[in-house]
């Protein structure tokens, strides 16, 4: 799920992931919330995209 918003007080995007490779209904969820000043979200799109692509189900650190 992706939800974006823009407004005079700031811009933002919420991205929700189910973090499992099996039964998605039983999986824990991860919410990534990105907030910027108004008109600045596009400036950071490459960094945000790289972060989102790095998220993998079952990954360990």
Buried (B, 14 or more C-beta within 10 A) or exposed (E): EEEEEBEEEBBBBBBEBBBBEEEEEEBEEEEBEBEBEEEEBEEBEEEBEEEBEEEEBEEEE
